Amino acid sequence: MAAIEIRNVKIFDGIKITDQERVVIEHGVISAKKVGDRIVHGNGGTLLPGLIDSHVHLYEQKNLEDMTRYGITTALDMGTRSPDIIDHLRNLPGLTDIRSCYSPAFAKDSELSEKMGFTVTSNVTSPIDAERFVKEQVAHGADYIKVILEEQSVNGGGAPFPPKVLSAVVEKAHQYGKRVITHVIAPKTYQEAIETGVDVLTHTPFAIGLPRPLIEKLSAKKMVAIPTMYMMKGIVETIKQKNPLIPFDYNYVRETVATMHTCGVTLIAGTDSNINDPTTPFSAPYGISLLDELCLMVDAGLTPIEALQSATSIPADYWGLNDRGVIKAGNRADLLLVNGDPTTDIHAIKHTRRVWILGKETELR
C-alpha cells in the first residue's frame, strides 16, 4: 500500500502547533517516514487529529455519516434505546468510531425512561439493584456507565435518584473499571453528583448559575465536565421563543463554563446531538454542532488551542483512547484538514477540506 504524504500544512498535533509541515500515512496509521509515495498538497491549511465528540445519542448510520463529514472521527454515545443499534454502528469502515454506555440508569420512579424509549430495566430501584444494572451494561459491552439525575424544577416531574443508590452504581461501575457519567442540569444535582464521587458531569445549568464554591469543589476532586454549551443554548432559545418570560438564560451557561475554566476544571467537548427525543425541545445536529461547541467554549474564555485540546488529546487521554487524539507515529491516521488556522481563529475549524479515518480519505463531502 502506498504511503500518503500530506505536505505544506500547519500541524496542530492535539496538544500544540508543531514545527512539522508534513505527515505520512501508511497502513492506516501515522508513519515515522518523512516522505510518502503519493502526495496530498495541504496548500497552507491546518492538519489536526480527528475530533472527538464526547456526548452524542445514536440512532442510525446517517448520524455517523454526518459526524464524519465534519471531521468527528470518534464519538461517545451517552444512551441509545436498543443495544442492537449500537452493535450495528460499531466498527463501520470509513465512519466515526464509537463508544457507548448502552442504557443510562434512571431513578426508580422516573417517568423519563419510558418517555425516552428505554425499558423498565433502566430504572435502578435499590443499592442491590445497582449491581444488576451495571452488570447488564457491562455484558452488552458498555465502555462507561451513565446515570440520569433529574431536577424537579427543570424536568417538571423529576424523580430523585437516592444518594445511596447512586453511590452503589458508582461503586459497582468502578469495580468493573468503568467511569460514571451523570446527566446534571441544576446546582442540586451537581452537588449530589459531586458528593457521591461520580467521574464526569455533563450539561450546564441554565435556570440559575452554578455557585463558585461548587465549581471549586468540582475542581478539587478532579472531576470532569462536559458542558454541552451548544445544546443548552439551543434549549434556552427554543423555550424562550414560546415563553419569553421564563427565567432561563444562556449567560448562566457561559458564566459557569468561564468559572470552570478559571478554577481549572478539566473541560471536554460534547454536543448531546440527538433526534427523536421527546424530552428536549431542541435537537443539536450531528457533526457541525461540535464545531459550534468549540466556538462557544472560546467565547467562554478558553483559548482556541484549549478548545481544540478538549476535542482531541484531552478526551483521548481521559477515555483511554490511546491510539488517537494526537498526531504521532503509530497512532490511527484519523485526521482533519481545514482551511485557515483554528489555533488562532477557532471559526476556521468550520472550513473542513478533507477527512481521513484509519488512513483512508472519506468520500463524504
C-alpha positions in Angstrom: 0.0 0.0 0.0 1.4 3.4 -1.0 2.4 5.8 1.8 0.5 9.0 1.6 2.3 12.3 2.4 0.3 15.3 3.4 2.6 18.3 2.9 2.6 22.0 3.1 0.3 22.2 6.2 0.4 23.7 9.6 0.1 20.8 12.1 -1.8 21.0 15.4 -0.8 17.7 16.9 -3.6 17.6 19.5 -1.5 19.4 22.1 0.3 22.2 20.3 1.4 23.6 17.0 4.5 21.7 15.8 7.3 22.8 13.5 6.5 20.0 11.1 5.0 20.7 7.7 4.1 17.1 6.6 2.6 13.9 7.9 2.9 10.5 6.3 0.2 7.8 6.5 0.8 4.2 5.9 -1.3 1.1 6.7 -3.9 3.1 8.4 -1.6 4.8 10.9 0.7 7.7 11.1 4.1 6.7 9.9 7.6 7.7 11.1 8.6 8.2 7.5 9.4 11.6 6.3 8.5 11.0 2.6 5.5 9.3 1.0 4.8 7.7 -2.3 1.7 9.8 -3.0 1.5 13.5 -2.3 -1.5 15.4 -0.9 -1.0 19.1 -1.0 -2.3 20.9 2.0 -1.9 24.4 0.4 -1.2 26.0 3.8 -4.2 24.6 5.6 -4.1 23.2 9.2 -4.0 19.4 9.8 -5.4 18.2 13.1 -6.2 14.9 14.8 -9.8 13.7 14.0 -12.2 15.3 16.5 -13.8 13.5 19.4 -17.4 14.3 20.4 -17.8 13.1 24.0 -21.6 13.3 24.2 -24.0 12.1 21.4 -27.0 9.9 21.1 -27.0 7.4 18.2 -30.0 6.1 16.2 -28.8 5.3 12.7 -25.9 5.2 10.3 -26.6 8.7 9.0 -25.6 10.1 12.4 -22.1 8.7 11.8 -22.1 10.0 8.2 -22.9 13.5 9.4 -20.2 13.4 12.0 -17.6 12.0 9.6 -18.4 14.8 7.2 -17.2 17.4 9.7 -14.1 15.6 10.9 -15.6 13.9 14.0 -13.8 10.6 13.8 -14.7 9.3 17.3 -17.9 9.8 19.3 -19.2 8.7 22.7 -22.8 7.6 22.8 -24.5 8.5 26.1 -27.6 6.4 25.8 -29.5 4.8 23.0 -32.7 2.8 23.2 -31.5 -0.5 21.8 -28.2 -2.4 22.3 -28.7 -3.7 18.7 -28.4 -0.1 17.4 -25.0 0.4 18.9 -23.8 -3.1 17.9 -24.8 -2.4 14.3 -23.0 1.0 14.3 -19.7 -0.2 15.8 -16.7 -0.5 13.6 -18.2 0.6 10.3 -15.4 1.2 7.8 -14.8 4.9 6.9 -17.2 6.2 9.5 -17.0 7.7 13.0 -15.7 5.2 15.6 -18.0 4.9 18.6 -18.1 4.0 22.3 -21.3 3.7 24.3 -22.9 3.3 27.7 -25.8 1.5 26.1 -28.7 2.3 28.5 -28.4 5.0 31.1 -29.7 4.5 34.7 -32.9 6.2 35.8 -34.4 6.6 39.3 -36.9 4.1 40.5 -40.0 6.3 39.9 -38.7 8.1 36.9 -41.1 8.7 34.0 -38.3 9.8 31.7 -37.1 6.3 30.9 -40.4 5.4 29.3 -40.7 8.8 27.6 -37.2 8.4 26.1 -38.0 4.9 24.9 -36.0 2.9 27.4 -37.2 -0.3 29.1 -38.1 -0.5 32.8 -34.8 -2.4 33.4 -33.1 1.0 33.1 -34.8 2.1 36.4 -32.5 1.3 39.3 -34.6 0.5 42.3 -32.1 0.0 45.2 -28.5 -0.3 46.1 -28.7 -4.1 45.4 -30.3 -3.4 42.0 -27.4 -1.2 41.1 -25.2 -4.3 40.7 -27.8 -5.8 38.3 -27.9 -2.7 36.2 -24.1 -2.3 35.9 -23.6 -6.0 35.1 -26.2 -5.7 32.3 -24.5 -2.8 30.7 -21.1 -4.3 31.0 -22.4 -7.5 29.5 -23.6 -5.5 26.5 -20.1 -4.1 26.1 -20.5 -0.7 27.8 -17.4 1.4 27.8 -18.7 3.5 30.8 -21.8 3.9 32.9 -24.3 6.8 32.6 -26.8 8.0 35.2 -29.6 10.4 34.8 -30.1 12.8 37.8 -33.3 14.6 37.4 -34.3 18.0 38.7 -37.9 18.8 39.5 -37.8 22.4 38.6 -36.3 21.8 35.1 -37.8 18.5 34.0 -41.2 19.3 35.5 -41.7 15.9 37.2 -38.2 14.6 38.1 -37.7 11.6 40.3 -34.9 11.9 42.8 -32.0 9.4 42.5 -31.4 8.4 46.1 -27.7 9.0 47.1 -27.3 5.5 48.4 -28.4 4.1 45.1 -26.2 6.5 43.1 -23.2 5.6 45.4 -23.9 1.9 44.7 -23.9 2.5 41.0 -20.6 4.3 41.2 -19.1 1.7 43.4 -20.1 -1.2 41.1 -19.0 0.6 38.0 -15.6 1.4 39.5 -15.3 -2.3 40.4 -15.7 -3.1 36.7 -13.2 -0.4 35.8 -15.9 1.8 34.3 -16.2 5.6 34.8 -19.6 7.1 35.7 -21.1 10.0 33.8 -24.0 11.9 35.2 -26.7 14.0 33.5 -27.0 17.1 35.7 -28.6 20.4 34.9 -29.1 22.1 38.2 -26.9 23.0 41.3 -28.7 20.5 43.4 -27.9 17.6 41.1 -24.4 18.9 40.7 -24.0 18.7 44.4 -25.4 15.2 44.6 -23.1 14.0 41.8 -20.0 15.6 43.5 -20.8 14.1 46.9 -21.3 10.6 45.5 -18.0 10.5 43.7 -19.0 10.3 40.0 -16.4 10.9 37.4 -18.0 13.2 34.8 -20.8 15.7 34.9 -22.4 16.5 31.6 -24.6 19.6 30.8 -24.6 23.1 32.4 -27.4 24.8 34.4 -29.4 27.4 32.5 -32.1 28.2 35.1 -29.7 29.5 37.6 -25.9 30.0 37.8 -23.7 27.3 39.4 -22.1 28.7 42.6 -18.4 29.1 42.5 -17.8 27.1 45.7 -19.4 24.1 44.0 -17.2 24.6 40.9 -14.2 24.8 43.2 -15.2 21.5 44.8 -15.6 20.0 41.4 -12.0 21.1 40.5 -10.6 19.9 43.9 -12.0 16.4 43.3 -10.5 16.4 39.8 -13.9 15.7 38.2 -14.5 16.3 34.5 -17.2 18.5 32.9 -18.8 18.2 29.5 -20.7 21.5 29.3 -22.7 20.8 26.1 -23.0 24.6 25.6 -24.5 24.5 22.1 -27.3 22.2 23.3 -28.0 24.4 26.4 -28.1 27.5 24.2 -30.5 25.8 21.8 -32.8 24.7 24.6 -32.9 28.2 26.1 -33.5 29.9 22.8 -36.3 27.5 21.8 -38.1 27.7 25.1 -37.9 31.5 25.2 -39.4 31.8 21.8 -42.6 30.2 23.2 -42.3 31.8 26.6 -40.1 34.9 26.7 -40.7 35.4 30.4 -39.3 32.1 31.6 -36.2 32.8 33.6 -33.8 30.7 31.6 -30.6 32.4 30.5 -27.8 31.1 28.3 -25.5 33.6 30.2 -25.7 31.2 33.2 -24.1 28.6 31.0 -21.4 30.8 29.6 -20.5 32.2 33.1 -20.4 28.7 34.6 -18.0 27.4 31.9 -15.9 30.5 32.3 -15.6 29.9 36.0 -14.9 26.2 35.5 -12.1 27.2 33.2 -10.7 29.7 35.7 -10.9 27.2 38.5 -9.0 24.6 36.5 -11.8 22.1 35.9 -11.0 19.7 33.0 -13.4 20.5 30.2 -14.2 18.0 27.4 -16.2 19.0 24.3 -19.6 17.3 23.7 -22.8 18.2 21.9 -25.6 16.0 23.1 -26.6 15.6 19.4 -29.8 13.7 19.1 -33.0 13.1 17.2 -36.5 11.8 18.2 -36.0 12.7 21.9 -39.4 13.8 23.2 -37.9 15.2 26.4 -36.0 18.0 24.9 -37.2 21.0 22.8 -34.1 21.2 20.8 -32.0 18.7 18.7 -28.4 19.5 18.1 -27.4 18.4 14.6 -24.6 15.8 14.3 -21.1 16.9 13.3 -21.5 20.7 12.8 -22.6 21.1 16.5 -19.2 20.1 17.8 -17.6 22.8 15.7 -20.1 25.3 17.1 -19.4 23.9 20.6 -15.7 24.7 20.2 -16.5 28.3 19.2 -18.7 28.7 22.3 -16.0 27.4 24.5 -13.6 30.0 23.2 -16.4 32.6 23.7 -16.4 31.5 27.4 -12.7 32.1 27.9 -10.8 29.1 26.6 -8.0 29.8 24.1 -8.5 28.2 20.7 -5.8 25.7 21.5 -7.5 24.8 24.8 -10.8 24.3 22.9 -9.2 22.1 20.3 -7.5 20.1 23.1 -10.9 19.5 24.6 -11.9 17.6 21.4 -8.6 15.8 20.7 -5.8 15.0 23.2 -7.8 15.5 26.4 -10.7 13.2 25.7 -8.4 10.6 24.1 -6.3 10.5 27.2 -9.3 10.6 29.6 -11.3 7.9 27.9 -8.2 5.7 27.4 -8.3 6.0 23.7 -4.5 5.8 23.5 -4.3 5.3 19.7 -5.8 8.7 18.7 -6.3 12.3 19.7 -2.6 13.2 19.0 -0.7 13.2 15.7 2.3 10.9 16.4 3.8 7.9 14.8 1.9 4.7 15.5 -1.5 6.4 16.2 -4.5 5.9 14.0 -4.4 8.1 11.0 -7.7 9.9 11.9 -7.1 13.3 10.5 -8.9 16.6 9.7 -7.6 19.2 7.2 -9.2 22.6 7.3 -8.6 25.9 5.6 -7.1 28.6 7.8 -5.7 28.3 11.3 -8.2 27.3 14.1 -5.4 27.7 16.7 -5.6 31.4 16.2 -9.2 31.8 14.9 -11.4 28.9 16.2 -14.0 29.6 13.5 -11.6 28.2 10.9 -12.5 24.7 12.3 -15.7 25.0 10.3 -13.8 25.2 7.0 -13.4 21.4 6.5 -11.5 20.3 3.5 -10.6 16.7 3.9 -11.1 13.9 6.5 -9.2 10.6 6.9 -10.3 7.7 9.1 -7.7 5.0 9.6 -5.7 6.5 6.8 -8.5 6.3 4.2 -9.9 9.6 3.0 -13.6 9.8 3.4 -15.8 10.4 0.4 -18.4 12.2 2.4 -18.3 15.9 1.5 
